[in-house]
Amino acid sequence: MKTTLTIAACSALLTGAVQAQIMSYIDFEDQTVGSSIDFIDENGNFWFSFAATAAELPRGSADIPGADIRKGEAPATTVAGDFSPGFGYLEVEGDAFEFAGTSWTLECFVKFADTGGWQTILGRDPDLLGPTTPAADVYFSKHFNNRFRFEYRTGWTDNGDGTFTDNRAEVWSHTIAATPDRWYHIGVTYDQDTRTMTLYINGEIDDQITDVDNVIAVTDPFSQFWSVGRGYWDGNAVDSLNAVIDDLRITAAVLSPSEMLVATECFYDRDGDGDSDTADILQYIGELEAGCN
């Protein structure tokens, strides 16, 4: 029996609603283009902005991801967050949301103004009262070699001499290196049941590791701050973000690419002509009818 899929049906495959709990979703839609971002109130999480001067605060931006990379369904996007003016960032207390004990998906669109150095999109500071090591609990960042990575602490090993060694897990982008003035969608999932972490770049798997523990739990929310636009190293705020970002979303479930905000292969430049349009959907419909998916 032949099955015929309409464009609407194919679009539905792309835009399945995320039913799982959203732990955090920074979409910048309550911000004003060209104005500084003073705070963001989302999903019960209240983020404050910080910078040495007002001129360095992140700002609302009209530079948003286009239909070639972002799904076109609601919620629409009209404002993004520009973190390029200087060393400005957002912070919220560490117990605003928790990765430990649950499966999760972290995703974000990012467009770098410059790709120099380390740049952190999302980080979490360590417990200052816990074992002393210089690294942060979490880094969701662009490495100095322009590879995307998600790295985090799973625990410590006591060396028995008053020092500790970090136990950490990480995924890296292997096929794509970041370049300036181009939008990317970065997604990371962790499956609590299978202990598997997966990195997606523009909706495609780029790295995966198995048999790995989850992010260490928050024990002191007043030192383990989550931050957007900076990292942490040895007691210092570092690795500022020189980029525009949008749709930084954390969901308490493992999402497939079709459930993320990225335009997946059904729509995302399937025919390789450099844009995303009806032709890509029609090509996908033809492949489905031919028994190829």
VENZINOR-V783772 format. One record per residue. N is the residue number from 1. PSI is psi as a letter, one per 40 degrees, with the letter a starting at -180 (* if undefined). BURIAL is 1 if it has 9 or more other C-alpha atoms within 8 Angstrom, else 0. Layout:
n->N psi->PSI burial->BURIAL
n->N psi->PSI burial->BURIAL
This chain:
n->1 psi->h burial->0
n->2 psi->h burial->0
n->3 psi->h burial->0
n->4 psi->h burial->0
n->5 psi->h burial->1
n->6 psi->i burial->0
n->7 psi->d burial->1
n->8 psi->d burial->0
n->9 psi->d burial->0
n->10 psi->d burial->1
n->11 psi->d burial->1
n->12 psi->d burial->0
n->13 psi->d burial->0
n->14 psi->d burial->1
n->15 psi->f burial->1
n->16 psi->h burial->0
n->17 psi->i burial->0
n->18 psi->h burial->0
n->19 psi->e burial->0
n->20 psi->i burial->0
n->21 psi->h burial->0
n->22 psi->h burial->1
n->23 psi->d burial->1
n->24 psi->i burial->1
n->25 psi->h burial->1
n->26 psi->h burial->1
n->27 psi->e burial->1
n->28 psi->e burial->1
n->29 psi->e burial->1
n->30 psi->e burial->0
n->31 psi->i burial->1
n->32 psi->h burial->1
n->33 psi->h burial->1
n->34 psi->e burial->0
n->35 psi->i burial->0
n->36 psi->i burial->1
n->37 psi->h burial->1
n->38 psi->d burial->0
n->39 psi->i burial->1
n->40 psi->h burial->1
n->41 psi->h burial->0
n->42 psi->h burial->1
n->43 psi->f burial->0
n->44 psi->e burial->0
n->45 psi->h burial->1
n->46 psi->h burial->1
n->47 psi->h burial->1
n->48 psi->i burial->1
n->49 psi->i burial->1
n->50 psi->i burial->1
n->51 psi->i burial->1
n->52 psi->d burial->0
n->53 psi->i burial->0
n->54 psi->d burial->0
n->55 psi->e burial->0
n->56 psi->e burial->1
n->57 psi->i burial->1
n->58 psi->i burial->1
n->59 psi->i burial->1
n->60 psi->i burial->1
n->61 psi->i burial->1
n->62 psi->e burial->0
n->63 psi->h burial->0
n->64 psi->i burial->1
n->65 psi->h burial->1
n->66 psi->a burial->0
n->67 psi->e burial->1
n->68 psi->e burial->1
n->69 psi->d burial->1
n->70 psi->h burial->1
n->71 psi->i burial->1
n->72 psi->e burial->0
n->73 psi->i burial->0
n->74 psi->i burial->0
n->75 psi->h burial->0
n->76 psi->i burial->0
n->77 psi->h burial->0
n->78 psi->e burial->0
n->79 psi->h burial->1
n->80 psi->a burial->1
n->81 psi->h burial->1
n->82 psi->h burial->1
n->83 psi->e burial->1
n->84 psi->e burial->1
n->85 psi->d burial->1
n->86 psi->a burial->1
n->87 psi->g burial->1
n->88 psi->i burial->1
n->89 psi->i burial->1
n->90 psi->i burial->1
n->91 psi->i burial->1
n->92 psi->i burial->1
n->93 psi->i burial->1
n->94 psi->d burial->1
n->95 psi->e burial->0
n->96 psi->d burial->0
n->97 psi->i burial->0
n->98 psi->h burial->0
n->99 psi->d burial->1
n->100 psi->h burial->0
n->101 psi->e burial->0
n->102 psi->i burial->1
n->103 psi->i burial->1
n->104 psi->i burial->1
n->105 psi->h burial->1
n->106 psi->h burial->1
n->107 psi->i burial->1
n->108 psi->i burial->1
n->109 psi->h burial->1
n->110 psi->i burial->1
n->111 psi->h burial->1
n->112 psi->h burial->1
n->113 psi->d burial->1
n->114 psi->i burial->1
n->115 psi->e burial->1
n->116 psi->i burial->0
n->117 psi->a burial->1
n->118 psi->h burial->1
n->119 psi->h burial->1
n->120 psi->h burial->1
n->121 psi->d burial->1
n->122 psi->h burial->1
n->123 psi->i burial->1
n->124 psi->h burial->1
n->125 psi->i burial->1
n->126 psi->i burial->1
n->127 psi->h burial->1
n->128 psi->e burial->1
n->129 psi->e burial->0
n->130 psi->a burial->0
n->131 psi->h burial->1
n->132 psi->h burial->0
n->133 psi->i burial->0
n->134 psi->e burial->0
n->135 psi->i burial->0
n->136 psi->i burial->1
n->137 psi->d burial->1
n->138 psi->h burial->1
n->139 psi->h burial->1
n->140 psi->h burial->1
n->141 psi->i burial->1
n->142 psi->h burial->1
n->143 psi->i burial->1
n->144 psi->d burial->1
n->145 psi->e burial->0
n->146 psi->e burial->1
n->147 psi->i burial->1
n->148 psi->i burial->1
n->149 psi->i burial->1
n->150 psi->h burial->1
n->151 psi->i burial->1
n->152 psi->i burial->1
n->153 psi->h burial->1
n->154 psi->e burial->1
n->155 psi->a burial->0
n->156 psi->i burial->1
n->157 psi->h burial->0
n->158 psi->h burial->1
n->159 psi->e burial->0
n->160 psi->e burial->0
n->161 psi->f burial->0
n->162 psi->e burial->0
n->163 psi->i burial->1
n->164 psi->i burial->1
n->165 psi->h burial->1
n->166 psi->h burial->1
n->167 psi->h burial->1
n->168 psi->i burial->1
n->169 psi->i burial->1
n->170 psi->i burial->0
n->171 psi->i burial->1
n->172 psi->i burial->1
n->173 psi->h burial->1
n->174 psi->d burial->0
n->175 psi->e burial->0
n->176 psi->h burial->0
n->177 psi->h burial->1
n->178 psi->h burial->1
n->179 psi->i burial->1
n->180 psi->i burial->1
n->181 psi->f burial->0
n->182 psi->h burial->0
n->183 psi->h burial->1
n->184 psi->i burial->1
n->185 psi->h burial->1
n->186 psi->h burial->1
n->187 psi->i burial->1
n->188 psi->h burial->1
n->189 psi->i burial->1
n->190 psi->h burial->1
n->191 psi->h burial->1
n->192 psi->d burial->1
n->193 psi->d burial->0
n->194 psi->e burial->0
n->195 psi->f burial->1
n->196 psi->h burial->1
n->197 psi->h burial->1
n->198 psi->h burial->1
n->199 psi->h burial->1
n->200 psi->h burial->1
n->201 psi->h burial->1
n->202 psi->f burial->1
n->203 psi->e burial->1
n->204 psi->h burial->0
n->205 psi->h burial->1
n->206 psi->d burial->1
n->207 psi->i burial->1
n->208 psi->h burial->1
n->209 psi->i burial->1
n->210 psi->i burial->0
n->211 psi->f burial->0
n->212 psi->i burial->1
n->213 psi->i burial->0
n->214 psi->i burial->1
n->215 psi->h burial->1
n->216 psi->i burial->1
n->217 psi->i burial->0
n->218 psi->h burial->1
n->219 psi->d burial->0
n->220 psi->g burial->1
n->221 psi->e burial->1
n->222 psi->e burial->0
n->223 psi->d burial->1
n->224 psi->f burial->1
n->225 psi->h burial->1
n->226 psi->i burial->1
n->227 psi->i burial->1
n->228 psi->h burial->1
n->229 psi->e burial->1
n->230 psi->i burial->1
n->231 psi->a burial->1
n->232 psi->h burial->1
n->233 psi->h burial->1
n->234 psi->f burial->0
n->235 psi->e burial->0
n->236 psi->i burial->0
n->237 psi->h burial->0
n->238 psi->a burial->0
n->239 psi->f burial->1
n->240 psi->i burial->1
n->241 psi->h burial->1
n->242 psi->g burial->1
n->243 psi->i burial->1
n->244 psi->h burial->1
n->245 psi->i burial->1
n->246 psi->i burial->1
n->247 psi->f burial->1
n->248 psi->h burial->1
n->249 psi->h burial->1
n->250 psi->h burial->1
n->251 psi->h burial->1
n->252 psi->f burial->1
n->253 psi->i burial->1
n->254 psi->h burial->1
n->255 psi->i burial->1
n->256 psi->i burial->0
n->257 psi->d burial->1
n->258 psi->e burial->1
n->259 psi->e burial->1
n->260 psi->i burial->0
n->261 psi->e burial->0
n->262 psi->i burial->1
n->263 psi->h burial->1
n->264 psi->a burial->1
n->265 psi->d burial->0
n->266 psi->d burial->1
n->267 psi->d burial->1
n->268 psi->g burial->1
n->269 psi->f burial->1
n->270 psi->d burial->1
n->271 psi->e burial->0
n->272 psi->f burial->0
n->273 psi->e burial->0
n->274 psi->e burial->0
n->275 psi->i burial->0
n->276 psi->h burial->1
n->277 psi->a burial->1
n->278 psi->d burial->0
n->279 psi->d burial->0
n->280 psi->d burial->1
n->281 psi->d burial->1
n->282 psi->d burial->1
n->283 psi->d burial->1
n->284 psi->d burial->1
n->285 psi->d burial->1
n->286 psi->d burial->0
n->287 psi->d burial->1
n->288 psi->d burial->1
n->289 psi->d burial->1
n->290 psi->e burial->0
n->291 psi->e burial->0
n->292 psi->h burial->0
n->293 psi->* burial->0
